[in-house]
Amino acid sequence: MPQPTVAMLHGRADPAHDGVADYTDRLVAALRADGTPVRDVPVDPGPRGLLAAARAARGADVVHLQFAPSAYRFSSWPGLLGDLVSAPLVTTVHEYGWWSPRPWRLPARLGLADPESGRLVPRSARVVTTNGAHEAVLRSRFPTTGVVRLPIPPNVVVAPPVDRAATRRALGIAADATVVVFFGFVHPVKGLRYLIDAVARLAPEHPSLHLLIVGGFTSLALPDDEAAAFRAELTKHVADAGATDRVTITGHVPADEVSAALQAADVAAFPFTAGATTKSGALLAAFDHGLPTIVTQLADDTELVDSGTVVVAPAVRDVDVLVTALRRLLDDPALRERIAAGGRELLAGRDWETLAARHRALYAELV
């Protein structure tokens, strides 16, 4: 039986500078690798872009939209896609539970639209979510909608084992340092100011402590000029904290160098100001590299707040709780081992081949 043809709709972004674009690229490649015909359809913001995308999707058996408001410059127009296509619509929500465009508020109260996605979610045959927090919000708003959770895989492949000492030397980090690593797009919402301050505060207790920040500053959410300004601001923050000799910022590096840096680290930290969830491919990459990991808490994500997968800093934008969480992990080798094992266990079945197979099964239900 031939595979259904899928029109994959998404925003225009460079996968090197946007997590959703990177995810979409990898998913399309995995689907095509096993014979699924996928039509790549970028969607430009505004009514003309939406109409052009709907025309490009004609003839497909399934239309699948990768939805993140930022990918469409926070335009409300993608919310009408479900009214413009005749094939079954699948919507994957990558950002959800916090953004509410004004034009949809009244229709939402009337049950005609979703405050986050316009008419996308109500008009979708299936809604795909990548994590438990988003799934909980969707099910509470749309109890009769077909919500399916398809967890994402890590976004960096584990490279062959590296010489940790040589990698540290190349990064300017002492061979005997205790390295805390952050990996991902560097943005104010990632909470790095608080992590820098926490590392500086712990220095008297842990003189060898070193923070390694791996990732580029330019992204869809932070254009070049804003990225340069934030990098300068963060560098000044490091200096003001008296931590210049114990913080390394790499900027954007290729995936194999990211893997080498993660292999050279001892602990990972993701102090996101909105809390961390398993929709973060960078967080999952840390798990995949065997790193015991600290996250700030998002209470709804039961996958992480389970005492066995991560150490939780139970508040955001709070240096004190990060200090406590870091100290707990740094001072307890048995805890580090248990948390690292829990992170790896969570990754079972999270690979691109499995994700593509689950998408194919989903498409087959609709045609």
C-alpha positions as CSV (number, residue, x, y, z in Angstrom):
1,M,0.0,0.0,0.0
2,P,1.5,3.4,-1.0
3,Q,2.4,5.9,1.7
4,P,0.1,9.0,1.8
5,T,1.6,12.2,0.4
6,V,2.2,14.7,3.1
7,A,2.4,18.5,2.7
8,M,4.7,19.7,5.5
9,L,4.0,23.3,6.2
10,H,6.4,25.4,8.3
11,G,7.8,28.9,8.9
12,R,10.8,30.1,7.0
13,A,13.9,29.9,9.3
14,D,17.4,28.6,9.2
15,P,17.6,25.2,11.0
16,A,21.0,26.3,12.3
17,H,19.3,29.2,14.1
18,D,15.9,27.8,15.0
19,G,14.9,24.7,17.0
20,V,11.6,24.2,15.3
21,A,13.1,24.5,11.8
22,D,15.8,22.0,12.8
23,Y,13.2,19.6,14.1
24,T,11.1,19.9,10.9
25,D,14.2,19.3,8.7
26,R,15.1,16.1,10.6
27,L,11.5,14.8,10.7
28,V,11.1,15.4,6.9
29,A,14.4,13.6,6.3
30,A,13.4,10.6,8.5
31,L,10.0,10.4,6.7
32,R,11.5,10.5,3.3
33,A,14.2,7.9,4.2
34,D,11.5,5.3,4.7
35,G,9.5,6.2,1.6
36,T,6.9,8.7,2.7
37,P,6.4,11.4,0.0
38,V,6.7,14.7,1.7
39,R,6.1,18.0,0.0
40,D,8.1,20.8,1.7
41,V,5.9,24.0,1.9
42,P,7.3,27.1,3.7
43,V,4.6,29.5,4.9
44,D,5.2,33.3,4.7
45,P,3.5,35.5,7.3
46,G,0.3,37.3,6.2
47,P,-2.7,36.5,4.0
48,R,-0.8,36.1,0.8
49,G,1.7,33.6,2.3
50,L,-1.1,31.6,3.8
51,L,-3.1,31.4,0.5
52,A,0.1,30.5,-1.4
53,A,0.8,27.7,1.1
54,A,-2.8,26.4,0.9
55,R,-2.4,26.2,-2.9
56,A,0.9,24.4,-2.6
57,A,-0.7,21.8,-0.4
58,R,-3.5,20.9,-2.8
59,G,-3.5,17.3,-3.8
60,A,-1.7,16.1,-0.7
61,D,-3.4,13.3,1.3
62,V,-2.5,15.0,4.6
63,V,-1.5,18.5,5.5
64,H,0.8,18.8,8.5
65,L,1.6,22.2,10.0
66,Q,4.5,22.8,12.4
67,F,3.0,25.6,14.6
68,A,5.1,28.0,16.6
69,P,3.8,31.6,16.7
70,S,7.3,33.0,16.5
71,A,7.8,31.1,13.2
72,Y,5.1,33.2,11.6
73,R,6.1,36.5,13.3
74,F,3.2,36.1,15.7
75,S,0.7,36.6,12.8
76,S,-2.8,35.4,13.4
77,W,-3.2,34.3,9.7
78,P,-2.0,30.7,10.1
79,G,-5.0,30.2,12.4
80,L,-7.2,30.1,9.3
81,L,-5.3,27.3,7.5
82,G,-7.8,24.7,8.6
83,D,-10.5,26.5,6.7
84,L,-8.4,26.6,3.5
85,V,-7.4,23.0,3.0
86,S,-9.5,20.0,2.2
87,A,-7.2,17.3,3.3
88,P,-7.1,16.2,6.9
89,L,-5.0,18.7,8.9
90,V,-2.4,17.7,11.5
91,T,-1.0,20.4,13.7
92,T,2.1,20.0,15.8
93,V,2.2,22.7,18.5
94,H,5.8,23.6,19.6
95,E,4.9,26.7,21.6
96,Y,1.7,26.6,23.6
97,G,0.0,27.6,26.8
98,W,1.1,31.2,27.1
99,W,0.5,33.3,23.9
100,S,-3.0,34.7,23.2
101,P,-3.4,36.9,20.1
102,R,-6.1,39.5,20.6
103,P,-8.3,38.7,17.6
104,W,-9.1,35.2,18.8
105,R,-10.1,36.0,22.4
106,L,-13.9,36.4,21.7
107,P,-14.1,33.4,19.4
108,A,-12.3,31.4,22.0
109,R,-14.9,32.3,24.6
110,L,-17.6,31.1,22.2
111,G,-15.7,27.8,21.6
112,L,-15.0,28.6,18.0
113,A,-11.3,29.1,18.2
114,D,-8.2,28.5,20.3
115,P,-6.7,31.5,22.0
116,E,-3.2,30.3,20.9
117,S,-3.7,29.0,17.4
118,G,-6.8,30.6,16.1
119,R,-8.9,27.9,14.3
120,L,-5.9,25.5,13.8
121,V,-6.5,23.3,16.8
122,P,-10.3,23.2,16.5
123,R,-10.1,22.4,12.8
124,S,-7.3,19.8,13.1
125,A,-8.0,16.1,12.7
126,R,-5.1,15.5,15.1
127,V,-3.0,17.8,17.3
128,V,0.5,16.6,18.1
129,T,2.3,17.8,21.2
130,T,5.8,17.0,22.1
131,N,5.6,17.2,25.9
132,G,3.3,16.6,28.9
133,A,2.8,20.3,29.8
134,H,1.4,21.2,26.4
135,E,-0.7,18.1,26.3
136,A,-2.3,18.9,29.6
137,V,-3.3,22.4,28.4
138,L,-4.7,21.0,25.1
139,R,-6.7,18.3,26.8
140,S,-8.2,20.8,29.3
141,R,-9.3,23.2,26.5
142,F,-10.3,20.6,23.9
143,P,-11.3,17.3,25.6
144,T,-12.8,15.9,22.4
145,T,-10.0,16.8,20.1
146,G,-7.6,14.0,19.0
147,V,-4.4,15.0,20.9
148,V,-1.4,12.8,20.4
149,R,1.9,13.1,22.2
150,L,4.9,12.3,20.1
151,P,8.1,13.1,22.1
152,I,11.0,14.7,20.3
153,P,14.5,13.1,20.1
154,P,17.7,14.8,21.1
155,N,18.9,17.4,18.7
156,V,22.6,16.4,18.7
157,V,24.0,13.0,17.9
158,V,26.5,11.6,20.3
159,A,29.8,11.7,18.5
160,P,32.5,9.0,19.0
161,P,34.3,9.3,22.3
162,V,36.6,12.2,22.6
163,D,39.7,13.0,24.7
164,R,38.2,15.1,27.5
165,A,41.4,16.7,28.4
166,A,42.2,17.7,24.8
167,T,38.7,19.1,24.4
168,R,39.0,21.1,27.6
169,R,42.4,22.4,26.5
170,A,40.9,23.6,23.2
171,L,38.2,25.4,25.1
172,G,40.6,27.0,27.5
173,I,39.3,25.0,30.5
174,A,41.6,23.3,33.0
175,A,41.8,19.5,32.8
176,D,40.8,19.1,36.5
177,A,37.9,21.6,36.4
178,T,34.4,20.7,37.4
179,V,32.4,21.8,34.3
180,V,28.8,22.8,34.3
181,V,27.5,23.1,30.7
182,F,24.6,24.9,29.2
183,F,23.8,24.1,25.5
184,G,21.3,25.7,23.2
185,F,20.4,29.0,21.6
186,V,21.5,31.8,24.0
187,H,18.6,34.1,24.8
188,P,17.5,36.1,27.8
189,V,14.7,33.6,28.6
190,K,17.3,30.8,29.1
191,G,18.2,32.2,32.5
192,L,21.9,32.3,32.1
193,R,22.4,35.5,34.2
194,Y,21.2,33.5,37.2
195,L,23.4,30.5,36.4
196,I,26.4,32.7,36.0
197,D,25.7,34.3,39.4
198,A,25.2,30.8,41.0
199,V,28.5,29.6,39.7
200,A,30.3,32.7,41.0
201,R,28.7,32.3,44.4
202,L,29.7,28.6,44.6
203,A,33.3,29.3,43.7
204,P,34.6,29.5,47.3
205,E,33.2,26.0,48.0
206,H,34.2,24.6,44.6
207,P,37.3,26.5,43.4
208,S,37.6,24.3,40.2
209,L,34.0,25.1,39.1
210,H,33.7,26.3,35.5
211,L,30.7,27.2,33.4
212,L,30.7,26.4,29.7
213,I,28.0,28.1,27.6
214,V,27.7,26.3,24.2
215,G,25.5,27.8,21.5
216,G,24.9,30.7,19.2
217,F,23.2,34.0,20.0
218,T,21.5,34.6,16.7
219,S,18.1,33.0,16.3
220,L,14.6,33.6,14.9
221,A,13.8,35.2,18.3
222,L,17.1,37.2,18.5
223,P,18.2,38.8,15.2
224,D,21.9,39.7,14.5
225,D,21.9,43.1,16.1
226,E,20.0,42.1,19.2
227,A,22.1,38.9,19.5
228,A,25.3,41.0,19.4
229,A,23.9,43.3,22.1
230,F,22.9,40.4,24.3
231,R,26.3,38.7,24.0
232,A,28.0,42.0,25.0
233,E,25.5,42.3,28.0
234,L,26.1,38.7,29.1
235,T,29.9,39.1,28.8
236,K,29.7,42.2,31.0
237,H,27.5,40.3,33.5
238,V,30.2,37.6,33.7
239,A,32.8,40.3,34.5
240,D,30.6,42.1,37.0
241,A,30.1,38.7,38.8
242,G,33.9,38.3,39.0
243,A,33.6,35.1,37.0
244,T,35.6,35.9,33.9
245,D,38.2,33.2,34.6
246,R,35.5,30.6,35.2
247,V,33.0,31.1,32.3
248,T,33.6,30.2,28.7
249,I,31.1,31.2,26.0
250,T,31.7,29.4,22.7
251,G,29.1,30.9,20.4
252,H,27.7,28.8,17.6
253,V,29.7,25.6,16.9
254,P,29.1,22.6,14.7
255,A,27.2,19.6,16.0
256,D,30.3,17.4,16.4
257,E,32.0,20.1,18.5
258,V,28.8,20.4,20.6
259,S,29.0,16.7,21.3
260,A,32.6,16.9,22.2
261,A,31.9,19.8,24.6
262,L,29.1,17.8,26.3
263,Q,31.3,14.8,26.6
264,A,33.9,17.0,28.3
265,A,31.4,18.4,30.9
266,D,30.4,17.0,34.3
267,V,26.9,18.5,34.9
268,A,24.3,20.2,32.7
269,A,22.0,23.1,33.7
270,F,19.0,24.6,31.9
271,P,17.7,27.4,34.1
272,F,14.9,28.6,31.7
273,T,12.9,31.5,33.0
274,A,9.7,29.7,32.1
275,G,10.8,26.4,33.4
276,A,12.2,23.5,31.3
277,T,10.2,20.8,29.5
278,T,11.0,17.8,27.4
279,K,10.3,19.9,24.2
280,S,13.9,21.0,24.5
281,G,16.1,19.0,22.2
282,A,19.1,20.5,23.9
283,L,18.0,19.2,27.3
284,L,17.5,15.7,25.7
285,A,21.0,16.0,24.2
286,A,22.4,16.5,27.7
287,F,20.6,13.3,28.8
288,D,21.9,11.4,25.8
289,H,25.5,12.4,26.7
290,G,25.0,11.0,30.2
291,L,25.0,14.3,32.0
292,P,23.3,14.7,35.3
293,T,21.1,17.7,34.8
294,I,19.5,20.6,36.7
295,V,16.4,22.3,35.4
296,T,14.1,25.1,36.6
297,Q,10.7,23.7,37.3
298,L,7.6,23.8,35.2
299,A,5.1,22.2,37.5
300,D,2.9,20.7,34.8
301,D,5.8,18.6,33.2
302,T,5.6,15.4,35.2
303,E,8.2,13.8,32.9
304,L,10.8,15.9,34.6
305,V,9.5,16.6,38.1
306,D,9.8,12.9,39.2
307,S,12.9,13.0,41.5
308,G,14.7,10.6,39.2
309,T,15.4,12.3,35.9
310,V,16.7,15.7,36.9
311,V,17.5,17.8,39.9
312,V,14.9,20.5,40.1
313,A,15.5,24.1,41.0
314,P,11.9,24.8,42.2
315,A,11.7,28.5,41.2
316,V,12.7,30.5,38.2
317,R,14.9,33.7,38.1
318,D,16.3,32.7,41.5
319,V,20.0,32.5,42.1
320,D,19.5,30.9,45.6
321,V,17.6,27.9,44.4
322,L,20.2,27.4,41.6
323,V,23.0,27.5,44.1
324,T,21.2,24.9,46.2
325,A,20.5,22.6,43.2
326,L,24.1,22.8,42.0
327,R,25.5,22.3,45.4
328,R,23.3,19.2,45.9
329,L,24.5,17.7,42.6
330,L,28.1,18.6,42.9
331,D,28.4,17.3,46.5
332,D,26.7,13.9,45.8
333,P,28.4,11.5,43.3
334,A,25.7,8.9,43.9
335,L,23.0,11.4,43.0
336,R,24.8,12.4,39.9
337,E,25.0,8.8,38.8
338,R,21.3,8.2,39.5
339,I,20.1,11.3,37.8
340,A,22.3,10.6,34.7
341,A,20.8,7.1,34.5
342,G,17.3,8.5,34.8
343,G,17.8,11.0,32.0
344,R,19.1,8.2,29.7
345,E,16.1,6.0,30.6
346,L,13.7,8.8,29.6
347,L,15.2,8.7,26.1
348,A,14.0,5.2,25.4
349,G,12.3,5.2,22.0
350,R,13.2,8.8,21.3
351,D,14.9,8.6,17.9
352,W,14.1,10.0,14.5
353,E,13.3,6.6,13.0
354,T,10.8,5.9,15.7
355,L,9.3,9.4,15.5
356,A,8.9,9.0,11.7
357,A,7.2,5.6,12.1
358,R,4.7,7.1,14.6
359,H,3.9,9.9,12.3
360,R,3.3,7.5,9.4
361,A,0.9,5.5,11.6
362,L,-0.9,8.8,12.4
363,Y,-1.2,9.8,8.8
364,A,-2.5,6.3,7.9
365,E,-5.4,6.8,10.4
366,L,-6.6,9.8,8.5
367,V,-6.6,8.6,4.9
